[in-house]
Every structure is written in C-alpha cells, then in structure tokens.
Amino acid sequence: MTAPPPSLWLDGLDSPITPTRPLARDIDVDVAIVGAGFTGLWTAYYLKRARPDARITIVDKEFAGFGASGRNGGWASALLPTSIATLAKEHGRDSALAFDAAMRASVDELIAAADDVSADAHITKGGTVVVARTELQWERAQAEVSEADEFGLGDRVHLLDRDAAATRLNATGTLGGTYTPDCAVIQPARLVRALAAAVQDMGVDLYEGTPATAIGPHRVATPGGEITAAHVIRATEGYTAQLPGYKRAVAPVYSLMIATAPLSDPQWQEIGLAQRETFSDYRHLIVYGQRTADGRMIFGGRGAPYHFGSATRPEFDTHTKVFAKLQASIVEMFPTLAGTPITHRWGGALGIARDWHASVGLDADTGIGWAGGYVGDGVTTTNLAGRTLRDLILGEDTALTHLPWVGHRSRRWEVEPLRWLGANAGLVGLSVADAEERLTRRPSVIARALSPLVGGHL
C-alpha cells in the first residue's frame, strides 16, 4: 500500500492507521462495495442499520479515507456541482427544489450520524460566507441571491453589504458577499476513520490493501480472491479511471491545500470567521478555506494540472507553483498572515463527470450501483448517496430514489489527447479569466467561452 499522504487531517488522527488484512479468498456476499471512502462507508452504514443481517464487504486498494474523504477541504455543505437553475431546466422546478432540500437536510443528517458513530470530528455548523472583492464579483453575488429568490430560497442565501460581509470575513477589498447557514466545518479524516470503525463493529467486513482489478455483473475481482455479490457498488470517485472499462467515466482533477500554524487571537480578530464559517470568493478559479478547531487557516484551490490518461499518482498530490500561489493568495486576502508559517501542504484527486453532474444509480440487470462525480462537493453528497443506494438496493420506492440525480448517465469524456488538452485549457483559462476581468473590468470573454467545457458553470 501507498504511505499515508501528508494531509493535515490524517496527521491529526489520535492513533496511527493500521490497515486491516487484505482479502485472501473467494467470498459470496449480498453487497460488495469497491472504495472505502465516504460513499462506500455511508452506504454500508445505512444498509446495516436497515438490514442488520445483510452480508456486506468493502475493499479498498489503500485504506479507509486514503482518497478525497481524508484530504478534502473540510466543508460539509449543501452545494452541488449542478446549479438549481440547470436542474430545474433539465428535470423541472419541483425536482430541483426537492434535490436542494435533500442536500440541506443532509448537512444535519451527517452531523447526527457523526455523533452516532462517536466521531470527534470537530464539527461546527457556522455556514458559508462568499465575499465579492471586485465590482464584477459583486454582480455575481447579487445574481446568485436573485436566483435563490426566484426559487423561493431567499431565506437560505443572504446578500451581505460591505460591513456585514467584512464582519464575517475581513478580506481585503471586500465590497459585499453572500451567506448561507447550510454548511459545517469538519475534520474529515476523523469522521471517515470513525465511520470505518463503526461499520466494522456493525458486522461489515473491510479489506484494506485490496485493489479491485475489475468489476462486472455480480462480481469483483481482486488479487486475493473473487467476490460474488447480488449488488456491486462502485464508490471510487477520483480513482474510477483505474478500473478496466471506466477510463473515460470520471476525470480526476487535483485540488491542493495549505494549512498555517495556529494563528494568534489578534490575527483571528482581524480576519473574522468567529463562527468558524467556511469561506470563498466570487473569482472564477475556485478557492476555499476554513478555520480549524485548533485555530489554523486552511486554504485550498484548483489550478493543478490534469494528468494525461486520467493518471493518479502520489507525486501529483503536490505542486510547488500551486502551493506558492495559494500562499500568496491568502496573504493578499489577509495581510495579517504575512510571515505566518505554512505547516502542511497536500492535495488529492476529485472526480468530475463530463457534464459536471453528480449521479447515483443501480442497474437492476447487472447489480452494479454507483455514486460520484461530486466535483469536490462530496462530503455531504456522499451521505445522501449512501442513503439513496440503501433504498435502491432494498428496492424501496422513496423520495430519495426520485431525486433527479438518480439514474443519471453522464456522457463519457473525450479520448486522449483531447481530454488532456480540454481539461488543462479549462484550468488555465479560469486563471486567465480572473486576470482578464481585473484588467478590463468587464465580464470575462474567456470564462464565457469556457462555459460549455465546464458544464455551464461560469
């Protein structure tokens, strides 16, 4: 197995990770889950609660929480990669609103489930503040609130004037912003490891150090043995392309993060985040951050390159230039951080479907189920996915099984080198779009041109 990546979250566990034994024989079970991240573990957790006698096995190439579940930005938000307007256009207003409500409810469900599995995950539901630091960003903030009002969600997305925004997050140049209460900060590695321990206590067999070499109808092949199952759940997200036949299903794109040393009280008084709000701004190239329980600033963003052939390797978890840009960005936003040591630098792959549409489903003929394509918004979405897969596996007709992501099939990514060219052009273009707007003070022509490539999200 690969050594644990240098994540602040994994470093913050109370004890070293001791992997379980790998699978070393053929077995027959009711449900075989490939991937011991949040998606696979929540699926096992909710299935076992509903059917304690269900025989469930999880296999993972590395260990529970090795991937994005143990390395993400620590946002348990109600965000989806697909906007509510797009969902309404594709599936109708009522379905879009039902999905939005399910995601908001899932934030509280995740918090309750974390308590149930005794996860000391440093959870605080402080909401999210997104600041606008240019006139064009302020226009985007106003447009977001207008869209929320159109869907009757004005009580969930609040427009902040300059003073109100700066009170929550005192970033340089703040003109205003938005606030939503539907987000909690978490220590994700603590939650995923506690969840892995809980499902094992419930009777789920977890085999770490066990890569799935192939999945097919009612079967999972591994080096140590074959698993036969009524249902096979693919919960591999950013590592999906490693499976035969799935090379073009989900593109792994890297997001990188840095963490400061604990800040002083005067520094936090200058910055804000008194309620441990998560934060971002309205630039095109995504950035995100939070205040940790021990007083660090976590700051992350996109910008690392997509690697040819959807490759994922440990050396891709770091990128010196991106880390330097992240550090420069937080000092530019918060000058009080100048000279503050950066103690951790890490990253990992997230999964992006070609249409930027997360999905969950189960094929009745093959028994193969799946969930993923979260585009970095997976902490809460995986919880909803786990409960939805539970209902699909049990054959129950519920409100969850009628949500518009159920059964959605994204088209495949282009073949190489088109995939490599397009993905990296998009990443570079978003950076250039922000620079273009700073120079022209007009909405970016580049961002508008890139919109079809990124699912209409600009």
C-alpha positions in Angstrom: 0.0 0.0 0.0 1.0 3.6 -0.5 2.1 5.5 2.6 -0.4 7.9 4.0 -0.4 11.3 2.2 0.8 14.4 4.0 -2.7 15.7 4.9 -3.2 17.9 8.0 -6.3 15.8 8.6 -4.6 12.4 8.6 -1.8 13.9 10.7 -4.5 14.9 13.2 -5.7 11.4 14.0 -5.3 10.2 17.6 -3.5 7.0 16.5 -1.6 5.7 13.5 -3.5 4.0 10.8 -3.3 0.2 11.0 -4.8 -1.4 7.8 -7.0 -4.4 8.1 -6.0 -7.7 6.4 -6.3 -7.9 2.7 -8.8 -10.3 1.1 -7.2 -13.7 0.6 -10.1 -16.0 -0.6 -13.2 -16.1 -2.7 -16.3 -15.0 -0.9 -20.0 -14.6 -1.5 -21.9 -11.7 -0.1 -25.1 -9.7 -0.5 -23.3 -6.4 -1.2 -19.7 -5.8 -2.4 -18.5 -2.2 -2.2 -15.4 -1.0 -4.0 -13.9 2.0 -2.2 -13.7 2.7 1.5 -14.3 6.5 1.3 -17.4 8.3 2.5 -19.6 7.0 -0.3 -18.8 3.3 0.3 -18.8 3.6 4.1 -22.1 5.6 4.3 -23.7 3.0 2.0 -22.6 0.2 4.3 -23.6 2.2 7.5 -27.2 2.9 6.3 -27.7 -0.6 4.8 -26.6 -2.3 8.1 -28.9 -0.1 10.1 -31.8 -1.1 7.8 -30.9 -4.7 7.4 -28.5 -5.9 10.2 -28.4 -9.4 8.7 -27.0 -8.1 5.3 -23.6 -9.5 4.4 -21.6 -6.6 3.2 -17.9 -6.4 2.2 -15.8 -3.4 1.4 -12.5 -3.5 -0.4 -10.0 -0.6 -0.9 -6.7 -0.5 -2.6 -5.2 1.6 0.2 -7.1 2.2 3.5 -10.4 3.8 4.5 -10.1 7.5 4.0 -7.0 7.4 1.8 -8.6 9.4 -1.0 -10.6 12.6 -1.0 -12.5 11.6 2.1 -9.4 12.0 4.2 -7.9 15.0 2.3 -10.7 17.4 1.4 -11.4 21.0 2.4 -13.5 20.0 5.4 -16.8 21.5 4.1 -20.0 19.6 4.8 -22.1 21.8 2.6 -25.3 21.7 0.7 -23.5 22.6 -2.6 -24.0 20.6 -5.8 -21.9 20.8 -8.9 -25.1 21.4 -10.9 -26.9 24.7 -10.2 -30.6 24.7 -9.2 -31.4 26.6 -12.4 -29.8 23.9 -14.5 -31.5 21.1 -12.6 -34.9 22.9 -13.0 -34.3 23.2 -16.7 -33.4 19.6 -17.1 -35.8 18.0 -14.6 -38.4 20.6 -13.6 -38.7 23.1 -10.8 -40.2 20.7 -8.2 -37.5 18.1 -8.7 -34.8 20.7 -8.4 -36.2 22.1 -5.2 -36.6 18.6 -3.8 -32.9 17.9 -4.5 -31.9 21.2 -2.9 -34.0 20.4 0.2 -32.5 17.0 0.4 -29.0 18.4 0.3 -29.7 20.9 3.0 -31.3 18.3 5.2 -28.2 16.0 4.6 -25.9 18.5 6.4 -27.8 17.9 9.6 -28.1 14.2 8.9 -24.4 14.0 8.5 -23.8 15.8 11.8 -26.3 13.4 13.6 -24.6 10.4 12.1 -21.2 11.6 13.1 -22.4 11.7 16.6 -23.9 8.2 16.3 -20.5 6.8 15.3 -18.8 8.7 18.1 -16.6 10.7 15.6 -14.7 13.5 17.3 -14.7 15.3 14.0 -14.5 18.9 15.3 -17.8 19.8 13.7 -19.3 23.3 13.8 -22.2 24.4 11.7 -21.2 28.0 11.0 -22.4 28.4 7.4 -20.5 29.7 4.4 -19.6 33.3 3.6 -18.5 34.1 0.0 -17.1 37.6 -0.5 -17.1 39.8 -3.5 -13.9 41.7 -4.0 -14.5 43.4 -7.3 -17.5 45.1 -8.9 -17.9 42.1 -11.3 -17.8 39.7 -8.3 -20.4 41.8 -6.6 -22.6 41.4 -9.6 -22.2 37.7 -9.4 -23.1 37.7 -5.7 -26.3 39.7 -6.5 -27.2 37.3 -9.3 -26.9 34.3 -7.0 -29.2 35.8 -4.5 -31.7 36.8 -7.3 -31.7 33.2 -8.5 -32.3 31.9 -5.0 -35.2 34.4 -4.6 -36.7 33.1 -7.9 -36.8 29.6 -6.4 -38.2 30.7 -3.1 -34.9 30.2 -1.3 -34.2 33.7 -0.2 -34.2 32.6 3.4 -31.2 30.3 2.7 -28.9 32.7 0.7 -28.5 36.1 2.2 -26.9 39.1 0.5 -24.4 40.9 2.7 -23.4 44.5 2.3 -19.8 45.6 2.7 -19.9 45.9 6.6 -21.9 42.7 7.1 -19.5 40.7 4.8 -16.4 42.2 6.4 -17.8 41.3 9.9 -17.8 37.7 8.9 -14.7 37.7 6.8 -12.5 40.7 6.6 -10.8 40.1 3.3 -9.1 43.0 1.5 -11.2 44.9 -0.9 -14.5 43.3 0.2 -17.5 45.0 -1.4 -20.1 42.6 -0.1 -20.9 39.0 -0.3 -23.4 36.2 0.5 -24.0 34.0 3.4 -25.8 30.6 3.8 -26.2 28.7 7.0 -26.2 25.3 5.3 -22.6 24.3 5.9 -20.5 22.8 8.7 -16.7 22.5 9.1 -15.4 19.1 9.9 -12.2 17.2 10.4 -12.9 14.7 7.6 -10.2 12.1 8.4 -11.5 11.8 11.9 -15.0 11.2 10.6 -14.1 8.7 7.9 -11.9 6.6 10.2 -14.6 6.6 12.9 -17.2 5.6 10.3 -14.9 2.8 9.1 -14.6 1.5 12.7 -18.3 1.8 13.2 -19.3 -0.3 10.2 -16.9 -3.0 11.2 -18.4 -3.1 14.6 -21.8 -3.5 12.9 -20.5 -6.6 11.1 -19.2 -5.2 7.8 -16.0 -6.9 6.5 -13.4 -4.3 5.4 -10.4 -5.5 3.4 -7.8 -2.7 3.0 -4.8 -3.2 0.8 -7.1 -5.0 -1.6 -7.4 -3.3 -5.1 -10.3 -4.2 -7.3 -8.8 -5.3 -10.6 -12.2 -5.5 -12.3 -15.8 -5.2 -11.6 -18.6 -6.8 -13.5 -22.2 -8.1 -13.1 -22.4 -9.5 -9.6 -18.6 -9.8 -9.2 -15.5 -8.0 -8.1 -12.0 -9.4 -9.0 -9.1 -8.8 -6.6 -5.6 -10.2 -6.4 -6.5 -12.3 -3.4 -9.9 -13.7 -4.4 -13.1 -13.0 -6.2 -16.2 -11.6 -4.6 -19.6 -12.7 -5.8 -22.5 -10.4 -4.8 -26.1 -9.7 -5.5 -25.1 -6.0 -5.7 -21.7 -4.4 -6.5 -21.3 -0.7 -5.6 -18.6 1.4 -7.4 -17.6 4.1 -4.9 -14.2 5.0 -6.4 -14.8 8.7 -7.4 -11.4 10.3 -8.5 -9.8 6.8 -8.9 -12.6 5.4 -11.1 -10.4 5.6 -14.2 -8.1 2.9 -12.8 -10.9 0.3 -13.3 -11.0 -1.5 -16.7 -13.8 -0.1 -18.8 -14.1 3.2 -16.8 -11.1 5.2 -18.2 -13.4 7.9 -19.6 -16.2 7.8 -17.0 -14.8 10.3 -14.5 -11.8 12.7 -14.9 -9.6 13.0 -11.8 -8.7 16.7 -11.3 -6.4 17.7 -8.4 -7.2 20.2 -5.7 -4.5 21.4 -3.4 -4.5 22.8 0.1 -2.2 24.5 2.6 -2.5 25.0 6.4 -1.0 27.7 8.5 0.4 27.3 12.0 -2.3 28.2 14.6 -3.0 31.9 14.5 -3.0 34.3 17.4 -6.2 35.8 18.8 -5.4 39.2 17.4 -5.0 37.7 13.9 -8.4 36.0 14.1 -9.9 39.2 15.4 -8.6 40.9 12.3 -9.8 38.1 9.9 -13.1 37.1 11.4 -14.7 33.6 11.0 -15.9 33.9 14.6 -18.5 31.2 13.9 -16.0 29.0 12.0 -17.7 29.8 8.7 -16.3 28.2 5.6 -15.3 30.8 3.0 -14.6 31.6 -0.6 -14.9 34.5 -3.0 -16.5 35.0 -6.4 -13.4 34.6 -8.6 -13.6 32.1 -11.4 -10.8 29.8 -10.3 -12.2 28.2 -7.2 -10.7 28.8 -3.8 -12.0 27.7 -0.4 -11.0 27.9 3.2 -11.9 27.4 6.8 -10.9 28.0 10.4 -9.9 24.8 12.1 -10.7 23.8 15.7 -7.1 24.4 16.7 -7.0 27.9 15.1 -5.3 27.3 11.8 -6.3 28.7 8.5 -6.9 26.1 5.8 -6.9 27.4 2.2 -7.2 25.5 -1.0 -7.9 25.8 -4.6 -7.8 24.4 -8.1 -5.1 25.0 -10.6 -3.0 21.8 -10.6 -2.8 20.2 -14.0 -4.9 17.3 -15.2 -2.6 14.4 -16.0 -2.6 12.5 -19.3 -4.7 9.3 -19.4 -6.6 10.2 -16.1 -3.5 9.2 -14.2 -3.4 9.4 -10.4 -0.1 9.1 -8.6 1.3 10.2 -5.2 3.6 12.7 -6.7 0.6 14.5 -8.2 -0.6 15.4 -4.7 1.9 18.2 -4.5 2.7 21.1 -6.9 5.2 23.7 -5.8 3.9 26.5 -8.0 0.2 26.0 -7.0 1.2 25.9 -3.3 3.1 29.2 -3.8 0.1 30.8 -5.4 -2.2 29.6 -2.6 0.1 31.1 0.0 0.3 34.4 -2.0 -3.5 34.5 -2.3 -4.2 34.1 1.4 -1.6 36.8 2.3 -3.2 39.1 -0.4 -6.6 38.4 1.1 -5.5 38.6 4.7 -2.3 40.7 5.1 -2.0 39.8 8.8 -0.9 36.3 7.6 2.3 37.6 6.1 5.2 35.7 7.7 2.9 33.0 9.2 4.4 29.6 8.7 2.8 27.1 6.4 2.9 23.7 8.3 1.1 21.4 5.8 0.8 21.2 2.0 -1.2 18.4 0.5 -3.7 17.6 -2.3 -5.7 14.9 -3.9 -7.9 13.9 -6.8 -11.6 14.7 -7.1 -13.9 13.3 -9.7 -15.6 15.2 -12.5 -18.2 13.8 -14.8 -18.2 15.2 -18.4 -21.4 17.2 -17.8 -20.4 18.2 -14.2 -23.5 16.3 -12.9 -23.2 14.1 -9.8 -25.1 10.9 -10.1 -26.2 7.8 -8.1 -27.8 4.7 -9.5 -28.3 0.9 -9.6 -28.6 -1.3 -12.7 -31.1 -4.0 -11.9 -29.8 -6.4 -14.6 -26.1 -6.3 -13.6 -26.5 -5.5 -9.9 -23.9 -2.7 -10.4 -24.5 0.5 -8.5 -22.5 3.7 -8.4 -22.3 7.2 -6.9 -19.9 10.0 -7.7 -18.9 12.9 -9.9 -19.1 15.3 -6.9 -16.7 17.8 -8.3 -15.3 18.5 -4.8 -18.6 18.9 -3.1 -18.8 15.4 -1.9 -18.7 15.4 1.9 -22.4 15.9 2.4 -23.4 14.5 -1.0 -21.8 11.1 -0.2 -24.1 10.9 2.8 -27.2 11.4 0.6 -25.7 8.9 -1.9 -25.3 6.3 0.8 -28.9 6.6 1.9 -30.1 6.6 -1.7 -28.1 3.5 -2.6 -29.6 1.8 0.5 -33.1 2.4 -0.8 -32.2 1.3 -4.3 -30.5 -1.9 -3.1 -33.5 -2.7 -0.9 -35.9 -2.0 -3.7 -37.8 0.7 -1.8 -39.6 3.5 -3.6 -38.8 6.6 -1.6 -38.4 10.3 -2.0 -34.7 9.8 -2.3 -35.0 7.4 -5.2 -36.9 10.0 -7.2 -34.3 12.8 -6.9 -33.1 14.0 -10.3 -29.6 12.6 -10.0 -30.8 9.0 -9.6 -30.0 7.0 -12.7 -28.4 10.0 -14.4 -25.8 8.9 -17.0 -23.1 11.4 -18.0 -21.6 11.1 -21.4 -18.0 9.9 -21.5 -15.0 12.1 -21.5 -13.2 12.6 -24.8 -10.4 10.3 -25.8 -6.8 11.4 -25.2 -5.2 13.7 -26.1 -8.4 15.7 -26.4 -9.2 15.1 -22.7 -5.8 16.3 -21.6 -6.0 19.4 -23.9 -9.5 20.3 -22.9 -9.1 19.8 -19.1 -5.9 21.8 -18.9 -7.2 24.5 -21.2 -10.1 24.9 -18.8 -7.8 25.2 -15.8 -5.5 27.7 -17.4 -8.4 29.6 -18.9 -10.1 30.1 -15.5 -6.9 31.7 -14.1 -6.6 33.9 -17.2 -10.3 34.9 -16.9 -9.8 36.3 -13.5 -6.8 38.3 -14.7 -8.8 39.4 -17.8 -11.5 40.8 -15.5 -9.0 42.7 -13.4 -7.6 44.4 -16.5 -10.8 45.1 -18.4 -13.3 45.4 -15.6 -15.8 43.6 -17.8 -17.2 40.1 -17.6 -14.6 37.6 -18.9 -14.9 36.6 -22.6 -12.7 33.7 -21.8 -14.9 32.5 -19.0 -18.0 32.7 -21.3 -16.1 30.7 -24.0 -15.2 28.0 -21.4 -18.6 27.6 -20.0 -19.6 24.7 -22.3 -16.5 22.8 -21.3 -17.3 23.0 -17.6 -20.9 22.2 -17.8 -22.2 25.7 -18.0 -20.9 26.7 -14.6 -19.5 30.1 -15.5 
